[in-house]
Structures are given as C-alpha cells and as structure tokens.
Amino acid sequence: MNYKVVVASKNPVKVNAALDGLKRMFPEDEFDAAPVNVPSGVADQPMTEQETLQGALNRVNSAYEQYPDADYWIGIEGGIENFNGELAAFAWVVVQDKEQLGKARSGTFFLPKAVQELVEQGLELGEADDKVFGHTNSKQKGGAIGLLTDNAVDRRELYEQAVVLALVPFKNKAYYLNPQQQRQV
C-alpha cells in the first residue's frame, strides 16, 4: 500500500529518519512524505525530557489538525537535560495514525563542556555545535552526535531508531489496540 506521512518538520534529517524508520518496519509498503513546518509549542531548545516529549506531541497534534487526511503524522523533537551537572542530548519521537499513538526516545549522549556552556547561555544545540566545531547548519546534517562520532552514528540514524521504536504499537496492533483480546503467553 501507499501511505501519506505528514512529518512535522521540513528538516531533511527528520524527514529521512521518519521515512527510513517506516520502511524498516513496513518494507512491503510505500510512504510519501509531506514535510510541514508546525510549531512545537515549547522552547527552541527544550531543556527537559518532559518539554522535549511535549514538543513532539504538539508537533504531531498541529500536523494532524492542519492535514487530517494523512495516514501517519510524525513529530521528532530533539532536547537536552541536565544530569548531575552534565547536559545529555536525545530526542523524542511521536507517531500517530487514525487509531493510535506511539512514542519512543532515542539513545542519549553527553555533550562536551564547550557545547554545554553555550547551550546554558541560551544557544540552541545546533548553533552551539556550529560554533564549537566550526561547521554550518549541522542540525540539518549529522548533528552533534555525527560531529562527535565522526558520523559513525549521525542524527538521522539516531532518530530513525527512535522512529522504529515508536512504530512498535503499529506493527503489533493486536497487542496495543485490544488488550482484552491479547493472546496469553
């Protein structure tokens, strides 16, 4: 089948992560992306896990309201949180179809002190990365994780895995939609 997917961002990293995650989980299907800019309703740089998740949820809700005729809506929000004085970076992914919602968090990694200091001064992570590493527009490329791993893992790959995890309820609808009909193991 061919499905219309509204990705709540025009950032090519997020669009490709969404499509690649869908293709990995549903290789027999085709997906057409409709990237749209919608507000996250949170700070440009979410600073807590809850704010980051809320941003992804808000993106999906806004995309759904603007484009209710799609088959899937996907919101990806990158965020950071302070853990014992260090900043950790991650993303939340939210996927919705007409029946259910799936969500998952990406892997987490810690930021170098120089990047952390710029973020704490109010810069968005992508801007801080560009300053520290001497790059431009890194958030639409490999992101902080790509810069730090020499692209052994890049931002698209980090997000793609979270998209796959957020799609678990869609791959297993019988277990997630009808709990009273679940098979006993």
N, C-alpha and C positions, 0 to 999 in steps of 0.2 A: 504494500500500500504506500501511498504518498501522503505525507503529513505536513501541515503548515506549522512551523515553530516560530513563535514570537520570542526573540531574545531581547531582553530588556536592557540592551546596550548596543552601541554601534562600534565598540572597541573590538577589532578583529580577533584579538586573543580570546575574548569571552565568547564571541560568536563561534569561532572554530572549536573551542573547548566544548561548547554545548552540542554542536553537530557531531563532533567526534565521539563524545560520550553516548549520544543517541545511537550512532552507527555501531558502536561496540556492543551495546545492549540489544539492539534490534537490527542485526545485519541484513535481514531479509526485507526491510522497509527502506523507503526513500524519505528524506527530510529536506524541506525547503525552508531556509531561514529568512525571517523578516526582522532584521535588526531595527530597534527603535530606541530613541532616547526618551527615557522617562525618569522622573525624579526619584531619588532613593528615600527622601524624607528624613535623612539623617545627615550628619556632618560629612563633608567631602572626604575626610579621613576618619572613619569610625574608630573609636578608641577602646571599645569593649566588645566582647563576644556578643552580648545581647544587642548592642547597637548595630553590629555587623549583620546579625541574623535579621533584625528588623528591617534593615536596608534592603536585603534580598527579598524579604516578604513584601515590602512596599513596592519594589520594582515589579514583581510578579502581579500584584493587585492592580497597579497602574496600567501595565501592559494588557491585562485581561479586560479592564474597563474600556481601554481605547480600541482594542482589537478582539472582540469577543468571538469572532468567527474562526479562530485558530484551533488547532488540535492540542498544542502544548504551549505553555508560557514558561520561560526560564529566566530567573534572576540570579546573578552572581555578584556578590559584594565582598571585596577584599577589606580586611580590617587588621587591627593590631590590638594587643592587650599587654598591660604591664604585669609581668610575673616576677616578683621579688626584685624589682629594680631593672629588669631587662625587658625589652619590647619583643614580643613574639608576633609574627605575621602569619596570616591564614586567610581563608575565605569561606563564606557560607554560600551554598547553592540551594535554591528552591525551585522545584519543578511542579507545575500544576497541569492537569488535564481537566476535562469536564467532570470527572468523578472524584478525583483525589489530589492530595498534595504530598510531595516527597521532599525531604530536606537532608542535607549532609554537609559536613565540614571537611575542608581539605586538611592535608597534613600541615604541621606547624614548624616554623623555623625561627631562630632568633636573629635579630638584626645587629650589625656591627654598631659599636658605640657612636661612631661619627654620624651614621644614619639616624640612630636613635635621638641624638641631640637635636638634629634638625627637625625631626618629627615633633619632638617635645616643644620646639619653638613655634610650631604651627604649620610646618610644611606638610603637604601630602606626601605619602611614601614615595610615589613615583618621582616627584620633584627632588626629594632628598637623595634618592638613588642617583638621579642625573647629576646632581652637584658633586656627590662624593666620588662617583665612578667616572665622571667626565663623559657621560652619554647624553643623548637626547631622546625624549619620548620612550623611555624604557618600559613604561607601563603598557605600551601597545606592542611591545616586543617580548623579550624573555622575562621582564620584571626583575625584582630584587633577587628572587631565587635563581633566575638564569644568570645574573651577574655574579652571584656568589658561588655558583656551581660550575661556571664556565659552560652553561647550558646542558650539563648532564641531566638536570631537571629544569624545565622552563615554566613560565607562568601558565601557558596553555596546558601543559601536561599536568601540573598541579591541580588546575581547575577541572580538567577532564576527568580525573579520577573521582573528584567530588561529585561531578555530574553523574557518573556511573553509579555511585553510591546513592545519590538522591533518586535514581530511577529504580532502585530495588523494589519499592512497592508497586511500580508499574509492570515490572517483569513478573511479579508474584501477586497479582491482583486477588487471587482466591484467598490468600492468607491475610491480606491487608484490608480488603473491602468487606468481607463476610466472615468475621471472626467466629460466629456461631456455627459456620459450616466448615471450619478448619479440620483437616484430617488429623487424627490423633497419632502422635509419633510414639 
